[in-house]
Each structure stands twice: as structure tokens, then as C-alpha cells.
């Protein structure tokens, strides 16, 4: 019988099993749903449906409400970071303009998907 290794999605926490001799790192994997979220967002950027400078309302119209939002403070009433899966959307402080989109590859590596060079 083939040995199995338990894994958990590094984004949403969904668990499962993979073959022990698999090339997949059980310490960093994404489930199919989270993987498709990142791929979908990359496609939407390429199709210009997500762009630097878009508003929060425009992003919600494309992706719906985010899975997570950063905390707010008295001086920052709107969260500056929204997360969909492992993709982060960064807003300019005291503005409603998207300026940065990054995707986490693992705990120390990130890929910039979109950046507003004028920000």
C-alpha cells in the first residue's frame, strides 16, 4: 500500500493526503480552489479587469467581498490590505486607489502581480 502524507492548504487550511513520494511539498501546498483564485486574479489583471488605481467598489464588483481585510485604526478607517486566497490587494493610505497586488508563494517569497509605479 502506498504511504500517504497529511497536508493542509497554506491559504484556507483545507486538509488532505498526498502520496509520500510526491514532488509536492506538504508544508506548502494550495488546494485547487485557492490555486484557481490566484490564477483567476492573474488572468483578470491580464484582461485589464483589475488595474492600478481602481476603487474598492470596482474590485468588489469583479471579485465580490474579500476573504480577509487588515485591521483599521482611528486614523485609517479603511483596511489597507484585502486578501483573496493568498493574493493581497494593497490600497494607498487615505485613498481609494489600488496600487499593489502580490501573491504569496511561500512564507518568504512573493510575486508582484500588479504595481502602480506612480504611487
Legacy VTK file of the C-alpha trace (Angstrom):
# vtk DataFile Version 3.0
C-alpha trace
ASCII
DATASET POLYDATA
POINTS 119 float
0.000 0.000 0.000
1.253 3.472 -0.929
2.285 5.701 2.002
0.353 8.957 2.335
1.373 12.257 3.914
-1.155 14.601 5.503
-1.135 18.191 4.209
-3.087 21.389 4.769
-3.730 24.195 2.267
-1.413 27.030 3.213
-4.169 29.533 2.398
-7.537 28.238 3.628
-6.478 25.324 5.855
-8.325 22.581 3.936
-6.652 19.239 4.653
-5.992 16.127 2.613
-3.451 13.438 1.822
-0.794 13.127 -0.900
1.489 10.265 -1.901
4.603 10.144 0.296
6.902 10.171 -2.749
5.076 13.113 -4.397
7.016 16.182 -5.567
4.517 18.348 -3.675
5.906 19.904 -0.504
3.339 19.001 2.208
4.457 22.067 4.199
3.383 24.431 1.421
0.554 23.448 -0.866
-2.629 25.103 -2.044
-5.924 23.354 -2.611
-7.459 23.547 -6.105
-9.849 26.336 -5.072
-7.094 28.611 -3.717
-4.824 27.825 -6.665
-7.618 28.784 -9.069
-8.224 32.058 -7.181
-4.619 33.128 -7.804
-4.761 32.054 -11.452
-8.092 33.806 -11.947
-6.746 37.045 -10.483
-3.675 36.886 -12.738
-5.987 36.420 -15.747
-8.194 39.335 -14.672
-5.113 41.575 -14.451
-4.010 40.491 -17.937
-7.541 41.205 -19.245
-7.393 44.698 -17.637
-10.416 43.921 -15.437
-8.184 44.612 -12.407
-5.905 47.623 -12.719
-3.816 50.032 -10.646
-5.946 52.914 -9.399
-9.259 51.020 -9.321
-11.512 51.620 -6.306
-12.594 49.155 -3.648
-16.151 49.182 -5.049
-14.831 48.334 -8.518
-12.820 45.404 -7.122
-15.850 44.100 -5.195
-17.831 44.238 -8.443
-15.233 41.950 -10.051
-14.303 39.595 -7.167
-17.048 40.044 -4.527
-16.132 40.792 -0.905
-12.584 39.832 0.175
-11.911 36.759 2.328
-9.926 38.844 4.838
-9.243 42.534 5.496
-6.441 44.101 7.519
-7.327 45.872 10.737
-8.312 49.521 10.909
-7.272 52.303 13.273
-8.680 55.696 14.215
-6.511 57.319 11.564
-7.033 54.552 8.969
-10.743 53.829 8.855
-10.499 51.652 5.744
-8.343 48.486 5.683
-5.216 48.955 3.555
-4.919 45.265 2.639
-7.589 42.935 1.287
-6.936 39.227 0.763
-8.494 36.788 -1.671
-6.886 33.398 -1.023
-3.163 34.135 -0.796
-3.356 37.217 -3.042
-3.102 40.598 -1.315
-4.554 43.839 -2.670
-2.924 46.968 -1.223
-4.648 50.367 -1.143
-2.943 53.740 -0.875
-3.287 55.233 2.625
-6.210 57.674 2.916
-7.176 56.862 -0.656
-9.459 54.512 -2.519
-6.877 53.587 -5.143
-5.415 50.118 -5.615
-1.652 50.336 -6.039
-0.184 46.854 -5.421
-1.226 43.231 -5.871
1.057 40.452 -4.614
0.732 36.693 -4.282
2.492 34.649 -1.613
4.434 31.695 -2.988
5.533 30.635 0.483
6.417 32.273 3.788
9.392 34.175 2.338
8.702 34.514 -1.412
6.128 36.760 -3.042
5.298 37.540 -6.647
4.216 41.038 -7.616
1.225 40.724 -9.939
0.451 44.435 -10.348
2.011 47.691 -9.160
1.212 51.337 -9.791
4.590 52.895 -10.495
3.152 56.409 -9.999
2.091 55.727 -6.407
LINES 1 120
119 0 1 2 3 4 5 6 7 8 9 10 11 12 13 14 15 16 17 18 19 20 21 22 23 24 25 26 27 28 29 30 31 32 33 34 35 36 37 38 39 40 41 42 43 44 45 46 47 48 49 50 51 52 53 54 55 56 57 58 59 60 61 62 63 64 65 66 67 68 69 70 71 72 73 74 75 76 77 78 79 80 81 82 83 84 85 86 87 88 89 90 91 92 93 94 95 96 97 98 99 100 101 102 103 104 105 106 107 108 109 110 111 112 113 114 115 116 117 118
